[in-house]
Amino acid sequence: MTDKIDYVEFPSSNRAVTSAFFQAAFGWGITSYGPGYDGLEGAGIDGGIDQGEDRVAATMAVVRTDDLDGAERRVTAAGGTITRPQYDFPGGRRFHFREPGGNEMAVYVASE
């Protein structure tokens, strides 16, 4: 599967409170990946709760691709603006961009 939304990130000023809310309200499972990030389980789409200092300001859809460089070229050619250059994260490599209508999104390629 390539170039499909398969992840959503929720920024939070308090990861533990947000995780507890999703767990209580919807029964979603939580996997902690450290003090700043929790993964969601059973939400219908993979996702996470980000408390990091460099978290985005609004909920962000994340697109999975097989060719990160190619996706970056397509994003910029279509009028997107790179907001965070490619970087490594646990599980792969990604970049963030803003589409012309103002939504910030990310594209990632999974680690082999």
Backbone bond lengths (Angstrom), bond angles and torsions (degrees), N, CA, C in turn:
res aa  C-N    CA-C-N  psi(-1)  N-CA   C-N-CA  omega(-1)  CA-C   N-CA-C  phi
1 M - - - 1.439 - - 1.525 108.29 -
2 T 1.313 116.68 127.83 1.457 119.51 179.94 1.523 110.50 -138.11
3 D 1.317 115.79 150.23 1.457 123.62 -179.67 1.522 112.58 55.37
4 K 1.336 115.76 46.73 1.464 123.43 177.91 1.525 109.01 -128.56
5 I 1.328 116.88 141.70 1.468 119.69 173.09 1.515 107.39 -66.81
6 D 1.319 117.10 122.90 1.460 119.36 178.78 1.528 112.32 -137.70
7 Y 1.347 116.97 12.48 1.455 119.96 -177.41 1.521 108.24 -157.31
8 V 1.306 117.05 146.72 1.455 121.52 175.02 1.527 107.92 -135.54
9 E 1.337 116.17 135.64 1.460 120.90 179.42 1.521 110.29 -113.31
10 F 1.322 113.91 134.40 1.450 121.44 177.11 1.525 108.77 -108.15
11 P 1.335 118.79 116.96 1.458 119.36 174.47 1.523 109.18 -72.41
12 S 1.315 116.43 149.48 1.464 120.12 -179.26 1.516 110.07 -151.48
13 S 1.314 115.76 140.66 1.464 119.64 173.74 1.523 110.69 -81.76
14 N 1.353 116.33 -11.62 1.463 120.88 178.38 1.529 108.17 -147.68
15 R 1.305 116.14 90.78 1.459 123.43 -175.86 1.522 111.90 -54.23
16 A 1.323 117.91 -43.64 1.459 121.56 -177.01 1.530 111.46 -63.00
17 V 1.320 117.43 -41.43 1.461 121.58 -179.87 1.529 110.40 -68.39
18 T 1.326 116.70 -44.33 1.464 120.23 179.10 1.521 110.36 -63.36
19 S 1.316 117.40 -44.38 1.464 121.07 178.41 1.522 111.25 -60.71
20 A 1.320 116.75 -45.10 1.464 120.91 179.32 1.528 110.83 -62.44
21 F 1.332 117.08 -38.26 1.462 120.85 177.96 1.524 110.84 -61.77
22 F 1.338 117.64 -51.14 1.462 121.09 -179.14 1.531 111.12 -61.43
23 Q 1.316 116.05 -36.81 1.457 120.48 179.41 1.534 110.51 -66.80
24 A 1.331 116.69 -45.92 1.464 120.70 -178.35 1.530 112.26 -71.51
25 A 1.325 116.97 -42.53 1.462 120.62 -175.01 1.521 112.84 -75.28
26 F 1.342 117.42 -37.56 1.457 120.52 -171.39 1.519 114.77 -123.81
27 G 1.339 117.45 -6.63 1.453 120.96 179.84 1.512 114.62 76.00
28 W 1.328 117.34 16.52 1.464 121.06 -179.83 1.520 109.98 -71.29
29 G 1.313 116.54 143.40 1.444 121.95 175.14 1.519 110.97 -79.80
30 I 1.308 115.81 156.85 1.468 122.26 -178.54 1.521 108.67 -128.83
31 T 1.324 116.35 133.39 1.456 122.61 171.92 1.517 107.50 -120.68
32 S 1.325 116.80 120.57 1.455 120.69 -179.55 1.526 110.14 -82.93
33 Y 1.326 115.16 131.53 1.465 121.77 175.83 1.520 110.36 -113.04
34 G 1.302 116.40 28.83 1.457 121.15 179.67 1.513 110.77 122.05
35 P 1.326 116.78 -175.76 1.466 120.27 -173.50 1.524 114.26 -70.22
36 G 1.337 118.27 -14.75 1.459 119.35 -175.30 1.514 115.52 -115.39
37 Y 1.349 118.28 0.60 1.465 118.18 -174.38 1.521 111.65 -151.89
38 D 1.325 115.49 132.11 1.456 122.67 173.22 1.525 108.98 -122.35
39 G 1.319 116.28 142.04 1.452 121.76 173.53 1.518 109.91 -95.44
40 L 1.334 116.32 148.50 1.461 122.23 177.57 1.517 109.76 -98.47
41 E 1.319 116.29 145.33 1.461 122.01 176.44 1.520 108.93 -130.00
42 G 1.326 116.55 138.90 1.453 121.25 176.24 1.510 114.65 76.86
43 A 1.325 117.89 19.72 1.465 121.69 -178.14 1.527 112.78 -91.15
44 G 1.330 117.70 -0.40 1.458 120.49 -177.88 1.510 112.71 94.44
45 I 1.312 116.63 -21.74 1.467 124.62 174.72 1.526 104.69 -149.75
46 D 1.310 116.88 145.95 1.459 118.94 177.19 1.520 109.25 -64.49
47 G 1.313 116.13 149.60 1.453 119.35 -179.37 1.507 111.86 -165.79
48 G 1.317 114.46 176.32 1.446 120.41 -179.21 1.510 112.08 -152.97
49 I 1.316 114.24 164.46 1.455 123.08 177.96 1.521 106.82 -118.83
50 D 1.319 115.93 119.70 1.459 122.43 -171.46 1.524 110.68 -111.35
51 Q 1.325 115.95 118.19 1.458 122.14 177.02 1.527 111.01 -106.68
52 G 1.327 117.87 4.97 1.459 121.03 -176.84 1.516 112.63 -61.37
53 E 1.324 115.97 154.66 1.463 120.83 179.89 1.524 112.47 -60.27
54 D 1.329 117.50 -30.44 1.465 120.68 -177.63 1.529 112.58 -98.83
55 R 1.346 116.96 22.54 1.466 121.02 -179.95 1.532 109.87 -65.23
56 V 1.328 115.06 156.56 1.459 119.79 177.06 1.522 109.41 -74.83
57 A 1.327 116.65 165.94 1.462 121.23 -175.06 1.523 113.55 -84.29
58 A 1.326 117.38 -22.10 1.467 121.10 -176.69 1.523 109.34 -135.31
59 T 1.324 116.13 162.58 1.453 121.16 176.99 1.527 109.25 -52.92
60 M 1.329 115.97 137.31 1.461 120.84 -172.03 1.527 111.42 -128.57
61 A 1.320 115.84 127.07 1.460 121.12 172.41 1.524 108.64 -78.88
62 V 1.339 116.11 143.78 1.455 122.04 -178.06 1.526 108.38 -124.15
63 V 1.330 115.73 126.93 1.456 123.11 -178.25 1.523 109.26 -98.14
64 R 1.326 116.06 134.09 1.470 120.55 175.44 1.531 108.16 -95.17
65 T 1.326 115.26 138.38 1.457 121.30 178.74 1.518 109.80 -135.89
66 D 1.317 116.49 165.83 1.458 121.79 173.03 1.524 111.64 -99.40
67 D 1.342 117.46 -10.93 1.461 122.65 -175.58 1.526 108.84 -138.34
68 L 1.319 116.91 91.45 1.458 121.26 -175.40 1.523 112.35 -64.06
69 D 1.328 117.39 -43.90 1.467 120.02 179.57 1.530 110.71 -63.04
70 G 1.331 116.79 -42.58 1.459 120.75 178.49 1.520 111.39 -63.71
71 A 1.329 116.91 -41.32 1.460 120.59 178.59 1.524 110.78 -63.51
72 E 1.324 116.55 -39.80 1.462 119.81 178.58 1.527 110.74 -63.53
73 R 1.314 116.59 -41.96 1.471 119.67 177.35 1.534 111.18 -62.38
74 R 1.325 117.25 -42.51 1.469 120.59 179.89 1.524 111.32 -65.66
75 V 1.336 116.62 -40.42 1.465 121.08 179.38 1.524 110.41 -60.93
76 T 1.327 117.61 -48.51 1.469 119.91 -177.98 1.529 111.18 -70.15
77 A 1.334 117.56 -36.93 1.470 120.41 178.52 1.524 111.31 -64.43
78 A 1.329 117.07 -30.00 1.465 121.31 -179.48 1.530 112.21 -85.92
79 G 1.333 117.90 0.37 1.461 121.24 176.82 1.515 114.94 104.14
80 G 1.344 118.34 5.95 1.455 121.16 176.72 1.518 111.16 -75.94
81 T 1.320 115.93 155.47 1.463 122.74 179.01 1.523 108.67 -116.46
82 I 1.322 116.74 125.93 1.460 120.90 178.18 1.524 108.14 -70.33
83 T 1.342 116.67 125.66 1.461 121.45 179.88 1.522 111.98 -106.33
84 R 1.321 117.00 -18.95 1.468 121.98 174.98 1.518 106.91 -149.08
85 P 1.324 117.44 114.05 1.465 121.01 -177.75 1.533 111.74 -60.84
86 Q 1.305 115.96 164.92 1.461 121.85 -179.07 1.527 111.00 -50.97
87 Y 1.331 114.96 137.95 1.460 121.31 177.27 1.522 109.07 -151.27
88 D 1.316 115.64 156.74 1.452 122.07 177.73 1.525 109.37 -84.07
89 F 1.327 115.73 146.10 1.459 122.61 172.99 1.524 106.84 -143.80
90 P 1.330 118.44 162.60 1.465 118.56 178.82 1.530 109.40 -59.70
91 G 1.297 116.60 115.78 1.464 120.47 -178.95 1.508 114.66 111.13
92 G 1.336 118.28 -9.43 1.461 118.27 179.15 1.510 114.64 161.57
93 R 1.317 114.61 -148.97 1.459 123.49 -178.68 1.524 107.22 -139.32
94 R 1.338 117.76 145.08 1.461 120.18 -178.00 1.509 112.66 -154.20
95 F 1.330 114.89 169.84 1.459 122.30 170.73 1.524 107.76 -140.60
96 H 1.339 115.64 160.63 1.464 121.64 176.87 1.525 107.92 -112.17
97 F 1.325 115.12 151.75 1.466 120.17 177.09 1.522 109.59 -149.18
98 R 1.324 115.45 163.25 1.461 122.25 173.36 1.514 106.92 -115.49
99 E 1.333 115.67 125.33 1.461 119.43 176.74 1.522 108.67 -78.33
100 P 1.350 119.65 162.27 1.463 121.22 -172.52 1.527 115.11 -56.29
101 G 1.328 118.24 -24.27 1.461 120.41 178.82 1.518 114.15 -83.79
102 G 1.342 117.64 -4.70 1.457 121.39 173.11 1.517 116.64 109.41
103 N 1.349 118.77 -7.61 1.470 120.06 -179.81 1.524 111.07 -77.08
104 E 1.326 116.10 130.54 1.466 119.72 173.42 1.523 108.16 -87.47
105 M 1.324 115.45 135.30 1.446 122.92 -179.88 1.521 108.29 -138.00
106 A 1.322 116.00 175.14 1.453 121.07 176.02 1.527 108.37 -135.32
107 V 1.322 115.55 157.56 1.454 122.55 172.76 1.522 106.07 -129.02
108 Y 1.342 116.24 137.10 1.465 118.84 179.46 1.515 111.09 -136.98
109 V 1.323 113.50 157.54 1.451 122.59 169.96 1.523 106.20 -120.50
110 A 1.327 116.43 133.60 1.454 120.80 -177.79 1.522 111.11 -74.61
111 S 1.321 115.70 151.16 1.461 120.62 174.68 1.518 109.33 -64.36
112 E 1.306 115.19 150.89 1.460 120.34 178.61 1.493 110.62 -75.45
